[in-house]
Amino acid sequence: MENAINWSVPRPDPHDALKLAVIPSSIRGQFCYDEGLEGRWQDANGADWQLYYFVGFQPFAPKEVAVQLAKTHGPEKCLPAAGMA
């Protein structure tokens, strides 16, 4: 893929006890991805964290459609739909 940007997410501090979870089917059905994980942990300050990380190797839609989907599906809609703020 031309102009691809490689990035990663550092795992939390080992003392924060990362727990991997099964990605719910309601989330799996919304994304076309090749690899994904869900992790939850509590940091040293007592804050609860949750991470979804998805990697897609093959495009699942024409670029224009993928861009539109990315613009319309974000945390401002996704989190309240899951009961979060």
C-alpha atoms as one frame of an Amber mdcrd trajectory, in Angstrom:
protein
   0.000   0.000   0.000   1.422   3.364  -0.983   1.902   6.008   1.671   0.903
   3.619   4.419   1.567   4.831   7.925   2.699   2.265  10.443   1.807   2.967
  14.051   1.302   1.012  17.200  -0.238   1.342  20.607   2.064   0.758  23.558
   0.675  -1.681  26.067  -0.115  -0.300  29.494   2.409  -0.476  32.287   2.749
  -4.121  33.403   1.565  -3.083  36.860  -1.762  -1.957  35.384  -2.837  -5.584
  34.732  -4.065  -5.542  31.130  -6.896  -8.019  30.596  -7.709  -9.073  27.054
 -11.392  -9.605  26.344 -13.426 -11.209  23.576 -14.671  -8.566  21.152 -18.497
  -8.622  21.300 -20.324  -9.737  18.174 -22.069  -6.350  18.005 -18.650  -4.723
  17.526 -17.255  -7.462  15.257 -20.234  -7.018  12.940 -19.586  -3.306  12.460
 -15.950  -3.577  11.384 -14.250  -5.532   8.652 -10.877  -6.308  10.135  -8.255
  -9.009   9.884  -6.859  -8.694  13.405  -8.316  -7.056  16.454  -8.176  -7.003
  20.195  -9.998  -5.505  23.116  -8.100  -4.737  26.284  -9.174  -3.322  29.634
  -7.095  -2.144  32.565  -7.036   0.207  35.506  -4.059   2.523  35.840  -2.169
   3.430  39.000  -4.489   6.421  39.538  -7.589   4.210  39.501  -8.804   5.325
  36.060 -10.480   2.592  33.995  -9.290   2.203  30.396 -10.620   0.244  27.447
  -8.942  -0.181  24.066 -10.186  -1.585  20.788  -7.460  -2.076  18.183  -8.295
  -3.193  14.646  -6.046  -3.921  11.666  -7.391  -4.399   8.167  -5.096  -5.812
   5.522  -7.449  -5.746   2.565  -9.773  -2.884   1.681 -13.377  -3.914   2.201
 -14.927  -1.075   0.214 -13.960   1.482  -2.399 -11.845   4.262  -0.920 -14.670
   6.810  -1.106 -16.997   4.523   0.858 -14.327   3.707   3.433 -13.635   7.415
   3.993 -17.339   8.157   4.425 -17.738   5.295   6.904 -14.754   6.547   8.885
 -16.253  10.035   9.066 -19.645   8.826  10.261 -18.470   6.241  12.801 -16.564
   7.765  15.662 -16.424   7.822  19.443 -19.105  10.521  19.686 -21.617   7.997
  18.304 -20.016   4.710  19.236 -19.463   5.300  22.957 -23.002   6.488  23.819
 -24.414   3.583  21.798 -22.430   1.263  24.082 -23.687   3.051  27.206 -20.490
   5.038  27.803 -19.752   8.743  28.049
